[in-house]
Amino acid sequence: MSDAFKPKSIETKNIIVTGADLTPDLSRRRLIQAVGAAVTTASMIPQTLRNVAWAAGSDAPEKKEVRIGFIPLTDCASVVMAAVNKFDEKYGIKIIPTKEASWASVRDKLVNGELDMAHVLYGLIYGLQMGLSGPKTNMALLMTLNHNGQAITLSKKLAEKGAVDGESVAKLIKTDKREFTFAHTFPTGTHAMWLYYWLATYGVDPFKEVKTITVPPPQMVANMRVGNMDGYCVGEPWGHRAIIDGIGITGATTQDIWKDHPEKVLGTRDEFVQQNPNTCRAVVSAILEAGRWIDSGLMNKRKMAEVVSAPAYVNTSTDAINERILGRYQNGLGKTWDDPNHMKFYNEGLATFPYLSDGMWFLTQHKRWGLLKTDPDYLAVAKQVNKIALYKDAAAASKTPLPKSDMRTSKFIDGTVWDGKDPAKYAASFKIRAG
């Protein structure tokens, strides 16, 4: 549908013939005449509008108000700014950001329809699709919301023993025979996968040699403060917040593990997409514009930080968000650096495209860690979940450039390369894995 999808300022009047419009005694000839009249009328509509899908009847959003759940994290910003800056109004919708307490709450409300969509973990959507993290539900991933910008935080107590990075943490775990506890945010989610991958890279089995627990993102810092964990993986600002509060250090950033990795996504139920395709395209278009606005300059990033730091959203200091969103990193031990691979919400469209290979990668890790017992049809699942065609329509409407392929090649911290070509072999290739 490319350039056919337009903002609400363009209005058309289409003739729709449905079963409900036909009386019981309507003859076949009258039906054919009615359809013919509709086609004749369509021929008089400008070419740019005639591409609109007749199945929907109109390019107008089916649902005008869209409730989008979010967790208090910096990477909810493009959803929030789409509403605050009124990019949503341009596309005939109203986005209502809805603050949630945990990923489990987001999952439940997505499944039961209390939320229309959500700023959500990539692996949560795939976990529901496969029945691994809740009731098996056909899900839809509309776009990626951001790349990069998460971190693995280690407690100051660990750092005092010399455990400040992957290698030294692994050495301590091997020599100090107490139970080590690390936290992530959801069993099939991104933070769990980053944590597991990082530990395994340095020779630590995350299921046999340490204890892992699930903690909602805003509660990570408080739990580390009282000594409930040795480390955690979570999105910003809760990595930098631990440094500001003097209770933790940054052992690794997630872009160290996988440069330009996908992080949060815009997710919903497949049923919602089938019933509201125009609404979905409008939301994606609005969020694409918001992401482009955020990434377009330092002033916009600072403004975004001011907005999302408010109690209604992330509820932290602006500085806790501002530093790392600008690429200014410190590890809590005196080291500072500028990271060009910090969190990005647009990056010329590369940070938002729902690559099939990205979705397949999460499935390979679910298989690696025994969450999936058998190899699925990786590509078929990704094609079902990631709504590439719908994204491309929204990209055309918002003038967002597209990558050359629906797949991409990525290199990881351990030197392995993922290109999506042989997922079953890839999933079985790791020395440390379940089974």
C-alpha positions, 0 to 999 in steps of 0.5 A: 500500500506504500504511498496510499496511506496518508494522514487524516487531512486527505479524506475520500468517500468510498462505496462499500458493498457488504453482505449486510448492505444486501437485502435477501431478494437482491439478485445476482445481476443487482449485486454485479451492478452494485459492484460495478458502480463501486468500481466505476466510482473508484476509477474516478478517485486519484491514483494515489488513493485508489491503492487503498485496500478495499477490504478495509473500505477506507484508509481512515483508522478503525479505532481512533484512541489507542491504549499503548502500555509502557514500562518506566524505561528510557526506551518508551520515549518514542511512544510517549513523544508521539503523543506529547508532540501530537504526531499521532494527530497527524495520522488521525489517532490519539495515543494514550500511553498507559504506565504498567508495573511489570512485564507480566502485567503488560503480557496479561493486558495485551492478551486479554485486550485491556491494552491495544498495543505495548512498548514491550520486550521482543522476546515476550512477544515471541514467547507468547507466540510459542506458548512459552511465557503465557497462554499461546496467542498469535501475536504481532510485532509492528516495529522495533522501537530502539537499538542498544542502550541496556546494561549489565550492572554489577554490585559495588560489593562485587566490584570491591572483590575485583569483579568488574567485567565478564572475565573477572566476574566469571573468575570470582564465580568459579573461585568463591563457592557461594550462590551468586544471584543475577536478575533480569526482567522477564524469562523470555525477554531481551534482558534475560537473553543478554544476561545469559549470553554474556555469562556464557561467553565467559564460561558461566552456565546461567542455569547451573552456576548462578541463580537468576531471578525476575525483577520489574525494571523500576525495582532493580536499584532498590533490590540491589541496594538491599543486597538481593542480587549481585548483578542485573540486566535492565534497560536505562535509566536503571543502569545509570541510576545505580551509578548515581546512587553509588550502589553499582557499576556497569560491567557491560553494555548490551551494545558490547554484546551485540552492536545495534541489537533490537530491544523494545518493540511495538507489539499487539495481538494478531487479531487486533491487526486483522481488525484494525490494520489502518489504526496499526499503520497510523500508530507505526507512522506516528512513532516513526516520526517521533523516533526521527524527531528524538534522534535528530539533535541534542536539543530534542534528546534533552527535551525528550529526557525532560518529558519522560523523566516526569512521574507520569512516565519514568519517574527519575531525574532528568540527568539519569536519562540524559547522559546515556541518551547522549552517548556519555557513559561512565562505569562507576569506577572512574572510567568515562567514554563516548559511545557512538552505539548508544540508544537510538530510536530511528537511525535512518530507519535502521533502528525501527525495521522489524528484521526477520532475522532478529525475531529468528535469533530470539527463537534460537536462544529460546531453543539454546536455553531449553525454553523450546524443546524442539526446533520450530520453523524459525523463518515461518514463525518470524514471517507470521509475527513480524508485520513487514508489509504493514511496516513498509506501508507506514514507512512510506507514509512517514518517509522512512527509508527501508533497508535492502533486505528483511534479513541482516548479519550481526556479530556478537561479543564471542565472535559468532556471526548470525545471518539467519541462514541455518537457525537450527545449526546455530542454536545447537552450536553453542558450547554452553546450552541446555541439554 
